[in-house]
Amino acid sequence: MPPSMPEYKEGQTRKRNVYDVLEALKGGEGAKNVMVRVDFNVPINSDGKITDDSRIRGAIPTIEAILKSGNNAILMSHMGRPKKVQTGEDDGTERAALSLNQVVPRLKELTGADVRFVDDCIGEKAKQAVSELPKEGGAILVLENLRFYKDEEKNVAAFAKDLASNADAYINDAFGTAHRAHASVSGVPALLPPELCGIGCLVASEVAYLDFSTLGPNDKVAAIIGGSKVSSKLPVIKGLIDQVQILVLGGGLAYTFAKARGVSIGTSLCEDDMVETAKGFLADAEAKGVKLLLPVDAVAAKSFPSGPMSKDDTKTFDMVPGGGIEDGWMGLDVGPKTSALFKEGLAEATKIIFNGPMGVFEIPPFDEGTKALVDALEEDTKNGTITVVGGGDSVAALEQFGKTDAVSYVSTGGGATLELLSGDILPGVAAIADFKE
């Protein structure tokens, strides 16, 4: 595999990728137009400046592979939720604010290529712009925001057909939308020959790192699930019980599990309607032989902090049945005993997935539990463990502690990451055929 693609273990299945598609395109005369579903839904400030270009940079290896092969890249993406444009109520303000024309300057800087833009994604304007791409290849055409048409999200057949009519081949490199069965994700590849459809470098990496399907006899997978609510992580926790050997639960959701175990939680966050469900998970994990690690101590305060708090105003409680957090106190982070327990338990793993912080990491001193976990992940990575971090808060924690390079891989997906961890099949991946020798 080229350096921009993940390594695969012997016997591990993989999807057709951009290099397979480019190989299949060889032999014909002139450049081919390869349509790429990218995720350029980037944050833009009031001055029209992109404040985080990581999604654009993530697509560069796939784009460059297409250009270097002597072909053109047609890029399609959504940006935001243009409801007024869709309903015809926009006065032009929303269209301007969510136009993909805004990514063109940065794309030119990153690629040094001939980057063009057309202010539609289907119809005669798009067809004309595609026809004007150079026959020798090497150009990029950015189509206008897909979601200016409500047909994109509804996967309307005619819309998908119009998009596909401009493509000689198709690549999905938008992991962040791979869990959506939209026209640009599922509809277009269904209309093209399977050998001319593939996943890009970014999606290939995401799937490879989050795939538990091919494990060696000595492999142990650990998942760390944090965050505030059991209900929001319910499908993930449920799916992981069948896929991992070690499951670590922390953050606000752990207090619901603590209550299910008969541990007092004071005024800590708790979903009372999920307590019985939590009891069921505890029983399932035990029955399936999953090593379940829960907090054994918690750092608490009298109320939720509005800013940094002195440690003198906090109190640490042991989280044991019959004990726990006193009335009037709120658990906001895991304690030092828990950090040591988690570090010891994770040391057994050969692969670790981290999704969700251990506490209110944005506010000291309730950042210490998450920082201790990140430090443990860094140490495990240095010792050869594959460590994957996914989810906005988890990535934000890495950035806060200056540890974004301390793990093996940082996932770009939100909902897609969670659905893949849950064991679900992503429509954007399912639409691509498996590679066959």
Wavefront OBJ file of the C-alpha trace (Angstrom):
o trace
v 0.000 0.000 0.000
v 1.179 3.584 -0.681
v 2.336 5.516 2.430
v -0.960 7.441 2.600
v -2.922 4.180 3.031
v -3.133 2.028 6.197
v -1.360 -1.285 6.541
v -3.576 -4.368 6.468
v -3.027 -7.620 8.317
v -2.908 -10.820 6.326
v -6.457 -12.015 5.721
v -8.030 -8.684 6.630
v -10.660 -7.647 4.092
v -10.537 -4.148 2.694
v -12.584 -1.973 0.385
v -11.510 -0.864 -3.071
v -9.614 2.386 -2.678
v -8.525 5.353 -4.764
v -5.383 3.577 -6.004
v -7.407 0.565 -7.168
v -9.759 2.896 -9.042
v -6.911 4.842 -10.638
v -5.396 1.547 -11.773
v -8.730 0.576 -13.345
v -8.846 3.906 -15.202
v -5.494 3.370 -16.915
v -5.352 2.698 -20.619
v -7.868 5.175 -21.998
v -7.014 8.387 -23.825
v -7.080 11.711 -22.012
v -7.729 12.567 -18.392
v -10.659 11.083 -16.524
v -12.836 13.100 -14.160
v -12.849 11.462 -10.731
v -15.679 12.654 -8.485
v -14.723 12.774 -4.805
v -17.154 13.163 -1.917
v -15.126 15.201 0.590
v -16.091 16.774 3.913
v -15.358 20.479 3.565
v -17.904 21.467 6.220
v -15.298 23.699 7.861
v -15.839 26.490 10.408
v -15.682 29.988 8.898
v -15.672 33.188 10.965
v -17.500 36.451 10.278
v -14.555 37.681 8.202
v -14.878 34.707 5.867
v -11.709 33.075 7.193
v -11.483 29.324 7.751
v -10.644 28.806 11.429
v -9.863 25.080 11.191
v -8.758 23.608 7.861
v -8.074 20.070 9.143
v -10.898 18.562 7.067
v -9.479 20.108 3.904
v -5.962 18.914 4.744
v -7.345 15.441 5.468
v -8.522 15.111 1.865
v -5.247 16.233 0.269
v -3.598 12.749 -0.075
v -6.570 11.471 -2.092
v -6.784 14.613 -4.228
v -3.041 14.564 -4.940
v -3.145 10.877 -5.905
v -5.784 11.714 -8.535
v -3.892 14.726 -9.894
v -0.555 12.894 -10.035
v -2.174 10.109 -12.033
v -2.971 12.614 -14.778
v -6.662 12.924 -13.990
v -8.968 15.705 -12.748
v -10.694 15.787 -9.355
v -14.302 16.947 -9.041
v -14.961 17.695 -5.371
v -18.430 17.704 -3.846
v -19.339 18.475 -0.245
v -21.968 20.009 1.979
v -21.510 22.978 4.310
v -23.834 23.738 7.194
v -27.623 23.397 7.110
v -28.951 25.745 4.405
v -32.648 25.412 5.234
v -33.613 28.821 3.814
v -31.899 28.087 0.517
v -33.729 24.762 0.309
v -37.127 26.351 0.927
v -36.521 29.375 -1.303
v -36.737 31.810 1.633
v -33.094 32.940 1.450
v -32.331 36.508 0.402
v -28.829 35.500 -0.659
v -27.251 35.844 2.777
v -27.370 32.147 3.687
v -26.191 31.072 0.241
v -23.166 33.355 0.479
v -22.368 32.246 4.043
v -22.502 28.547 3.125
v -20.974 28.635 -0.347
v -18.086 26.254 -0.974
v -16.421 29.003 -2.987
v -14.931 30.001 0.380
v -12.684 26.913 0.502
v -11.126 27.518 -2.938
v -8.292 29.878 -1.836
v -7.148 27.479 0.909
v -7.360 24.518 -1.453
v -5.150 26.383 -3.942
v -2.602 27.072 -1.206
v -2.515 23.446 -0.077
v -2.324 21.832 -3.517
v -0.705 24.440 -5.768
v -3.102 23.155 -8.426
v -5.499 24.747 -10.876
v -8.602 25.002 -8.655
v -11.904 26.010 -10.222
v -15.382 26.568 -8.821
v -18.873 26.302 -10.246
v -21.861 27.778 -8.411
v -24.055 24.705 -8.840
v -23.547 20.988 -8.295
v -25.920 19.665 -10.970
v -27.478 20.874 -14.216
v -26.011 22.695 -17.193
v -23.622 24.911 -15.200
v -21.945 21.890 -13.604
v -21.867 19.956 -16.880
v -20.275 22.915 -18.696
v -17.622 23.367 -15.983
v -16.736 19.658 -16.160
v -16.461 19.788 -19.958
v -13.909 22.594 -19.643
v -11.525 20.619 -17.410
v -8.132 20.069 -19.091
v -7.771 16.930 -21.206
v -4.265 16.457 -19.767
v -5.657 16.420 -16.197
v -4.235 18.024 -13.076
v -7.173 20.333 -12.265
v -9.643 20.504 -9.383
v -13.276 21.530 -9.768
v -15.204 22.367 -6.586
v -18.968 21.994 -6.944
v -21.359 24.210 -5.011
v -22.850 23.069 -1.675
v -24.752 19.794 -2.184
v -27.287 20.657 0.497
v -28.538 23.685 -1.396
v -30.777 20.922 -2.755
v -32.907 18.994 -0.252
v -32.710 16.062 -2.695
v -29.151 15.379 -1.468
v -30.214 14.318 2.025
v -33.258 12.463 0.682
v -31.088 10.517 -1.795
v -33.482 11.337 -4.641
v -32.631 9.159 -7.651
v -32.759 11.957 -10.240
v -30.392 14.128 -8.188
v -27.903 11.264 -7.755
v -28.129 10.515 -11.484
v -27.356 14.152 -12.366
v -24.304 14.124 -10.065
v -23.083 10.779 -11.423
v -23.444 11.935 -15.046
v -20.325 14.086 -14.621
v -18.171 11.320 -13.130
v -15.914 8.766 -14.809
v -15.193 7.325 -11.356
v -16.181 7.926 -7.729
v -14.272 8.130 -4.439
v -15.737 8.637 -0.959
v -13.261 10.410 1.309
v -15.813 12.016 3.652
v -15.796 9.835 6.757
v -17.808 12.421 8.688
v -20.845 11.765 6.448
v -20.253 8.054 5.736
v -23.078 7.180 8.146
v -25.601 9.120 6.049
v -27.299 7.378 3.101
v -27.360 10.590 1.057
v -27.231 10.919 -2.730
v -23.523 11.813 -2.808
v -22.720 8.981 -0.382
v -24.885 6.069 -1.516
v -26.724 7.186 -4.647
v -23.809 8.057 -6.922
v -21.700 4.891 -6.426
v -24.794 2.760 -7.066
v -24.922 4.224 -10.592
v -21.288 3.570 -11.541
v -19.391 0.311 -12.207
v -18.109 -1.177 -8.893
v -14.518 -1.283 -10.154
v -14.636 2.505 -10.648
v -15.750 3.267 -7.085
v -13.548 3.326 -3.997
v -12.789 4.925 -0.661
v -10.156 7.614 -0.221
v -7.078 7.604 1.984
v -8.865 9.240 4.921
v -11.844 6.871 4.974
v -9.533 3.870 4.500
v -7.530 4.909 7.571
v -10.634 5.507 9.680
v -12.136 2.118 8.827
v -8.839 0.283 9.345
v -8.180 1.846 12.758
v -11.751 1.391 13.997
v -12.157 -2.124 12.601
v -12.220 -4.953 15.154
v -13.074 -7.687 12.656
v -9.597 -9.179 12.262
v -7.801 -9.698 15.544
v -4.925 -12.018 16.355
v -5.149 -14.588 19.172
v -3.089 -12.356 21.465
v -4.911 -9.116 20.689
v -6.877 -7.338 23.391
v -9.055 -4.377 22.525
v -9.943 -1.774 25.136
v -12.536 0.974 24.729
v -12.742 4.037 26.945
v -16.162 5.678 26.887
v -16.688 8.949 28.717
v -18.938 11.935 28.308
v -21.998 13.096 30.164
v -24.932 10.850 29.313
v -25.547 7.112 29.153
v -28.416 7.663 26.705
v -26.217 9.369 24.087
v -23.599 6.608 24.264
v -26.109 3.769 24.707
v -25.676 2.174 21.235
v -21.885 2.447 21.509
v -21.652 0.814 24.932
v -24.070 -1.897 23.873
v -22.147 -2.611 20.668
v -18.753 -2.575 22.363
v -19.694 -5.273 24.885
v -19.662 -7.704 21.960
v -16.406 -6.406 20.481
v -13.892 -5.588 23.207
v -12.160 -7.389 26.031
v -11.748 -4.323 28.279
v -14.350 -1.575 28.706
v -13.569 1.578 30.694
v -16.437 3.891 31.639
v -15.833 7.385 33.013
v -17.130 10.923 32.869
v -20.643 11.950 33.838
v -22.214 8.743 32.521
v -20.313 6.711 35.123
v -22.498 8.126 37.910
v -25.558 6.400 36.462
v -23.600 3.130 36.600
v -22.468 3.964 40.138
v -26.079 4.385 41.243
v -26.923 1.058 39.555
v -24.238 -0.555 41.763
v -25.660 0.933 44.977
v -23.045 3.693 45.277
v -24.206 7.100 46.546
v -23.635 9.862 43.994
v -24.789 13.004 45.842
v -25.992 15.619 43.347
v -23.894 14.214 40.483
v -25.314 13.954 36.988
v -27.532 10.898 36.715
v -30.155 9.659 34.301
v -32.560 7.923 36.652
v -34.497 6.387 33.778
v -31.274 4.668 32.622
v -30.350 3.036 35.953
v -32.096 -0.264 35.163
v -30.491 -0.258 31.708
v -27.107 0.275 33.351
v -27.747 -2.713 35.634
v -28.426 -4.777 32.527
v -25.136 -3.697 30.959
v -23.218 -4.626 34.100
v -24.770 -8.100 34.007
v -24.122 -8.492 30.255
v -20.488 -7.475 30.593
v -19.955 -10.003 33.390
v -21.719 -12.768 31.445
v -19.602 -12.124 28.348
v -16.318 -12.009 30.236
v -15.637 -8.340 29.485
v -13.304 -6.681 31.966
v -15.346 -3.643 33.025
v -13.484 -0.819 34.764
v -15.514 1.823 36.599
v -14.335 4.759 38.742
v -13.336 3.803 42.297
v -13.036 7.400 43.486
v -14.367 10.784 42.385
v -13.347 14.416 42.823
v -16.388 16.496 43.780
v -17.442 20.083 44.440
v -20.473 21.659 46.114
v -21.686 23.048 42.781
v -20.740 23.150 39.113
v -17.767 25.522 38.751
v -18.014 28.671 36.652
v -14.228 28.847 36.417
v -11.008 27.328 37.833
v -11.445 26.159 41.412
v -9.004 25.653 44.249
v -8.403 22.034 45.271
v -9.189 23.134 48.829
v -12.806 23.558 47.689
v -13.021 19.992 46.379
v -13.381 16.661 48.119
v -12.476 13.155 46.935
v -14.823 10.263 47.717
v -14.332 6.504 47.385
v -16.940 5.095 45.001
v -17.800 1.796 46.678
v -21.152 0.086 47.388
v -22.477 1.396 50.681
v -20.318 4.506 50.335
v -19.825 7.142 47.657
v -20.380 10.868 47.331
v -22.034 12.673 50.233
v -25.264 14.611 49.807
v -24.658 18.148 48.582
v -21.544 17.200 46.604
v -21.294 16.760 42.826
v -18.782 14.444 41.138
v -16.872 16.277 38.399
v -13.811 14.106 37.728
v -12.323 10.707 38.443
v -9.879 10.560 41.333
v -6.233 9.415 41.504
v -7.102 5.823 42.476
v -9.261 5.547 39.372
v -6.528 6.977 37.166
v -4.103 4.359 38.499
v -6.687 1.583 38.004
v -7.402 2.634 34.416
v -3.701 2.910 33.575
v -3.036 -0.594 34.905
v -6.032 -2.078 33.082
v -5.205 -0.430 29.757
v -1.607 -1.677 29.855
v -2.928 -5.138 28.894
v -4.468 -3.885 25.650
v -2.955 -4.057 22.172
v -5.516 -1.588 20.783
v -7.302 1.222 22.635
v -10.214 3.400 21.484
v -10.856 6.606 23.484
v -14.185 8.417 23.130
v -15.247 10.907 25.778
v -13.455 12.693 28.659
v -13.263 11.514 32.272
v -14.497 14.762 33.790
v -15.022 18.478 33.269
v -11.583 18.720 31.679
v -12.064 22.336 30.548
v -11.980 23.572 34.166
v -9.059 22.937 36.570
v -8.651 20.994 38.773
v -11.245 18.707 37.147
v -8.932 18.236 34.175
v -6.558 15.946 36.065
v -8.400 12.675 35.441
v -8.573 13.189 31.681
v -4.949 14.374 31.570
v -3.804 11.280 33.498
v -5.669 9.107 30.992
v -4.113 10.923 28.016
v -0.665 10.521 29.606
v -1.352 6.783 30.002
v -2.367 6.559 26.332
v 0.853 8.320 25.336
v 2.882 5.795 27.327
v 0.931 2.865 25.854
v 1.492 4.231 22.337
v 5.237 4.395 22.938
v 5.089 0.768 24.078
v 3.540 -0.313 20.772
v -0.193 -0.206 21.531
v -2.409 1.177 18.758
v -4.309 4.106 20.254
v -7.229 5.788 18.509
v -9.018 8.919 19.709
v -12.421 9.909 18.323
v -15.132 12.373 19.245
v -15.004 16.153 19.501
v -14.476 16.410 23.275
v -11.763 13.745 23.272
v -9.885 15.505 20.474
v -10.340 18.840 22.256
v -8.784 17.296 25.374
v -5.764 16.123 23.371
v -5.354 19.625 21.983
v -5.715 21.209 25.430
v -2.919 19.037 26.823
v -0.717 19.407 23.713
v -0.919 15.671 23.005
v -2.422 15.439 19.502
v 0.711 13.640 18.277
v 0.873 11.323 21.305
v -1.572 8.729 19.943
v -1.582 6.510 16.861
v -4.595 8.050 15.171
v -7.139 10.830 15.676
v -10.507 10.057 14.074
v -12.242 12.836 12.140
v -15.763 11.441 12.443
v -18.399 12.288 15.007
v -21.531 10.266 14.397
v -19.708 8.024 11.924
v -17.086 7.094 14.525
v -19.759 6.250 17.094
v -21.771 4.152 14.647
v -18.683 2.230 13.532
v -17.741 1.591 17.177
v -21.291 0.370 17.749
v -20.707 -2.314 15.129
v -22.999 -0.654 12.583
v -22.345 -0.782 8.842
v -21.823 2.686 7.373
v -23.761 3.340 4.128
v -20.804 5.178 2.593
v -18.532 2.187 3.169
v -21.134 -0.442 2.294
v -21.596 1.264 -1.096
v -18.029 0.350 -2.066
v -17.097 -3.167 -3.203
v -14.501 -5.266 -1.369
v -11.098 -5.507 -3.016
v -10.419 -8.828 -4.678
v -6.978 -9.922 -5.853
l 1 2 3 4 5 6 7 8 9 10 11 12 13 14 15 16 17 18 19 20 21 22 23 24 25 26 27 28 29 30 31 32 33 34 35 36 37 38 39 40 41 42 43 44 45 46 47 48 49 50 51 52 53 54 55 56 57 58 59 60 61 62 63 64 65 66 67 68 69 70 71 72 73 74 75 76 77 78 79 80 81 82 83 84 85 86 87 88 89 90 91 92 93 94 95 96 97 98 99 100 101 102 103 104 105 106 107 108 109 110 111 112 113 114 115 116 117 118 119 120 121 122 123 124 125 126 127 128 129 130 131 132 133 134 135 136 137 138 139 140 141 142 143 144 145 146 147 148 149 150 151 152 153 154 155 156 157 158 159 160 161 162 163 164 165 166 167 168 169 170 171 172 173 174 175 176 177 178 179 180 181 182 183 184 185 186 187 188 189 190 191 192 193 194 195 196 197 198 199 200 201 202 203 204 205 206 207 208 209 210 211 212 213 214 215 216 217 218 219 220 221 222 223 224 225 226 227 228 229 230 231 232 233 234 235 236 237 238 239 240 241 242 243 244 245 246 247 248 249 250 251 252 253 254 255 256 257 258 259 260 261 262 263 264 265 266 267 268 269 270 271 272 273 274 275 276 277 278 279 280 281 282 283 284 285 286 287 288 289 290 291 292 293 294 295 296 297 298 299 300 301 302 303 304 305 306 307 308 309 310 311 312 313 314 315 316 317 318 319 320 321 322 323 324 325 326 327 328 329 330 331 332 333 334 335 336 337 338 339 340 341 342 343 344 345 346 347 348 349 350 351 352 353 354 355 356 357 358 359 360 361 362 363 364 365 366 367 368 369 370 371 372 373 374 375 376 377 378 379 380 381 382 383 384 385 386 387 388 389 390 391 392 393 394 395 396 397 398 399 400 401 402 403 404 405 406 407 408 409 410 411 412 413 414 415 416 417 418 419 420 421 422 423 424 425 426 427 428 429 430 431 432 433 434 435 436 437
